Amino acid sequence: MSFPPLKNDLILRAARGEETERAPVWVMRQAGRYLPEFLAVRADHGFFEICRTPELAKEVTLQPIRRYTGLIDAAIIFSDILVVPQALGMEVQMNPGPHFPDPLVTPADIEKLTKDVDVDKELGYVYEAITQTRHALNGEVPLIGFCGAPWTLFSYMIEGGSTKTFQKCKTWLFKYPEESKALLDRIADVCVDFLVGQVKAGAQLLQVFDSWAGELAPHHFEEFALPSLKRIASGVREKLAAANVPAVPMTLFPKGANSQLASLVDAGYDVIGIDWCIDPADARKSVGDKVALQGNLDPMLLYGGRDAIEREVKRMCERFRGGKAPKAWICNLGHGITPGVDPEDLRWFFQCVHKYSAA
């Protein structure tokens, strides 16, 4: 498949650990509800309808790229981490948060899941959206594909939606550890096929979102979450190599797992995303020069006004750079942008990153 030549490879160079003239920048959930143009599309279409309609997914993926031309260094395909449980045969509704009408209650319920998932058939609409978007981007910026991490998906599939306590899914981990590990591996295998398909369709980077990584004690993270994360990284590389498809950089975002960074450098990812609860200099000490870092401004700072945004971006850039040219760093928020942000304040964030991260 041939695509227009890439004009801005800043994020790819940073992901490979190279020095860059400034930090590349994008934000998680950049195609989303803070944008009036997104809300206009959403007014006429359901959330998963947009995900499953390549033309619509392409349109909302391009919206922030159009609005912030020259300021943003990557697009991320509009989709959702919960398309993987859907591919496994589970019903997921979005009203407005995720809801599973028929969650997994006991390990016997695993039998309800689809045995041999044809990922290309179930999630082919994501691939089509990626291919269309790559062409529409015309090489302006690279396109990121993604999936959820097995532990995070496992928690949704068992809790039936969002949770503050993680009581049901942790009960599984502690009461049914072997069945839990088998299910985590099964989810990982679907993720591998899904990510490989996204690269074949045109994705130039991949990100694995482990939104609930920080909910596990360090030894439970090592026992339950880490093996499936490694399984994804190695599985994607092996399958791409077997298909003679060049590997792309892979990012892991293990939100909240800041005490685990040293153990994550050998998980097989090129980039580790960090949240705002760790100082960038401390994160760099933990990982050395083995991986690039992504992050890590507190998303709530976007509500603090221009002066606060500028002050904190400047500080973040200083902590990541350590007095040197930016190297192996992709600037981002420490989690996704939230719906109430003024799009012009996000523009100011981008402008400040350009200013203060420059070598």
N, C-alpha and C positions, 0 to 999 in steps of 0.2 A: 504494500500500500504506500503510495507516495503522497506527501503532504507539502505545503508551501515551506520554504526554508525558514529556519528560526532566526529572528532578528535580535532576540534578547535571551542570552543563555546564562544570565547572572546567577539565577537560583541553582542551575545545574552545576555550575562551577563551585558555588558555596557548598552544595551537598556533597561534592567530591572532596571537600576539605581544602579547597584552594583559597588563596587570598583574592579579595575582590575590591574594586575601586570604591564601592559602598555596599552596605548590606542589602541584599534583595529583600523585598517585603511583600507579604500578602496577609490576609486575616482569615481565620477559620469562620465559617458561616458568612463569608463575604457576599454570597448570593443569597439574600434573605430578607427578613421582614422589616429591617430598618430602612430599606429602599422603597420609596413610593412606587417605582416602576415594577418592583416585585409584587407589591400588594395589589397593583392593578391586574396583573396576571392571575394572582391568587383569588381575586374576587370572582372570577368566572370558572376556576378549575380547582378540584380537590388536590390536596398535597401529593398523594401517591399518583394521581392522574398526571400531574406535572412530571414526576419522576419517570412514569411509564410512557410518556409521549416525547419521543426524541426531539421534535421540533420545539416543544415548550421547554424541555430541560436545557437545550442549547441556548434558547433565548435568555433564560434567567442566569445561566452561567456567564453569558456575555455582558449582562447588565453592568456589573461593577467595572469590567474592563473598559466599557464605553465611557462610563461616568468618570473614571479616574485614569484616563489615557495618559500614559507616560509616567504614572506614579506607582503602579502596581506591577509586580514582576511574575505573577502566575495566575492562572485561572484554575478553579477546582470544579469538577463536574457536579452539577446539581443532582443529588441523589440522597439516599439516607442509609445509615448503617443497618437499618432493620429490613432491608430487602433480602438479606441473607436468611433470617428466620422465615421470611415469606417463601424463599426458594426451597426451604426445608419443609414446606407444607403448612406453616402456621399462618393464621389470619392476624393481620396487624391493622388497627385503625388509628387514625390521627385525629383526635378531637378534644382540645387542640394538641395535647400531649399524646404519646404513644399508649395504646391500649390493646392487650391481647385478650380476646373474649374467652379463649380456651388455653390457658397457660399449662405448662408441665407441672403437675402437682407431686407425683412420685416417679421414681425411675421407670415404673411400668408404662408411663405415658410416652417414653421415648419411642415406643412401638408406633405411635401415631405419626412420627416424622417420616418423610419420604426417604426410602432406603438408598436408592442410587439416584442422586440429584443430577439431572442434566442441566448444569449451570448455564451453558450457552443458550439453551432453550428458555430456561426460567428467567434469566437476567440479560438476555440478548438486547433488550431495549436500552440498557445502560451502554452496551458496546456501540449501538447505533448512535446514541446521543454523543458519545465520545468522538466517534469518527466525524459526525457532522460538525461538531464544535471545533475539532482540530482544523478542518477546512475553513470554517468561518473565522477563526482567529487569525488566519492568514500569516502565521508565524510571529505575531506580535509578542506573545509570551507563551511559555510552556503550559501544558495542561496536566493537572494532577488528577489521578484516580485514587479511590480509597475503599476501605471497608472497615467495619468495626472489629475489635479484637475479640477472641473467643470468650474470655471471662466477662467482658461487658455485654456481649450478646446473650450469653448463658444467663446472666442476671435478669435481663429483660424477659427472656423466654420462660423463666420460672416465677419471677415476681408478677408478671403480667402487665408491667408498665414501670414507671419511675418509682423509686423507693428511697426513704431516708435511712432505714435500718438494715436493709439487705438480709432480713431475717430468713426469708424462705430459701434464697439461693445459698446462703451460708449454712443453713441446716443441711442442704444437700452436700456441700463440701465436707462437712464434719461427720455426717451420719452415713453418707453413701460416697465415700471418696473415690472408689474405683469406678463406679458408674459415672460420677462427675467427670473424672479424667477422660473416660471413653467418649463422653458427649463433647467435652472441650476439644478433643482431637477431631471428632467428626465435624464440628463447626469449622475448625481450622482447615480441614481438607476442602470444604466448600469455598472458604476464603481464598485458598491457594488458586483454585481453578478460576475464581472470579477475578482475582488480581491479574493472573496471566492473560485472561481474556481482555481485560482493560488495556494492557500493554499492547496486545496484538491489534486492538482497535485504535490505538494512537496515544494512550496515556504516556507521558514522558517522565513522570515521577509517581510514586505510590505512597500513600500514608495509611497507617493502621492506627485507628483511634481506640485507645484503651481508657475510656472516660472514667471508669471506676477502679482503675489500678490502685489508687491510694486508699481504697476501702479495705484492703487486705493487709494483715500483719506481714512484715517482711518475709518470715519463713513460709507463710501461706502463699504469698506471691510467688516465691521460688518454687513451691510445690505444685500449685495449681495454674497460675497464669503464665509463667515464663516458658514452660515446655511447649505450649501451643503457639506462643509468639515466635519461638525459635523454629518450630515446625513450619510456620508460614514463610519466614524469611528463606529458609533452606529450600522449601518446596517450590517457591516461586522461581528462585534462581535455577534450580535443577530443571524445571519444566520449560523455562524460557531457553536454556542452553540446549535442551533436547530438541526444541523446535527451531534452533538456529535463529532465535530472536535476541538481539542485544539486550542485556540487563539494563534496568533503569535504577536510579537511586531510590532507596526505600527509607521512609521516615516512620519511626514509632513514636506515638504520643501517649506515654503512660501517665496520665494526669494524676498528680498527687504522690507519685511513687518516688519522691525526691531522695529518699534514703536508699533507693535501689539503683541509682545511676551507675555506680561502679560495676554492678553485676550485669547491667544491660549493655555495656560496650561490646560484649562478646555474643550478643543475641543474634547478630547477623544483619543489623540495620546500619545504614550510612549516616543517618541523622536521628538524634533523640530530641523530641520536643519537651520543653519544661514549662511548668506553670509559674506564677508570680511569687510562689511561696519559697523560692530558693534564689539566693543571689547568683547572678550569672557567673561571677568569678569563682564561687564555690562549686557550681555545676561543672565548670571547666576543669577545676582541680580534680573532681571526681572521675571525669572521663578521659582526662589527658588529651592527647591529640588523635585518639583512635576514631572518634566520630565527630561530625558536625553537630551543632546545637541549633535549635529553633525556639524562638520565644522572645520575651516572656512578660509583656506588659499586662498588668491587671486590667481586664476589660472594663471595669467600672471607672477607670481613669478617664474614659471617653466621655463621662458625664461631668468631669471636674472643671471644664472650661479650658480655654486655649492656653492660659499660663501654666496650669497644672500639667496639661498634656506635654507642652514643650519642656518643662522642667524635668518631668519623669522620663521622657524619651531621651533627653540629653544624658541623664544619669544612667539609664539602661545601656545606651551606646558606649559610655565610658566603661561600664562594668564588663561588657562583652569584649570591648576592644583592648582594654588594658594598656592604653597609650600607643597601640600599634594599628596598622591598617586592618580593616575587618578581614577575618579569616575563618572559614568553616562556621559561619553564622548566617542563619536565615532569620530575619526579624519577623515577628508575629505577635499576636496577643498570647496571653497564657491560657486562654480558652476561647470559645466562640464569642463573636460580637453579639450583643443582645438587642432586642427589637426597638428599644426606645432611643437609640443613639441618633443624633443629628448627622446625616450624611456629610455635612460640611465639617463637622468636628473630626470625622474619620479622614477627610481630605487633609486636614491640618496635621493629623497623626502621620500620614504618609509623607507630607512635606517636611515635617520635623525629622523623620527617619532619614530622608534623603540628605538633609542638611548635616545632622550630627553623626551619621555613620560614615560619612565620606572620609576617605584616607587623607 
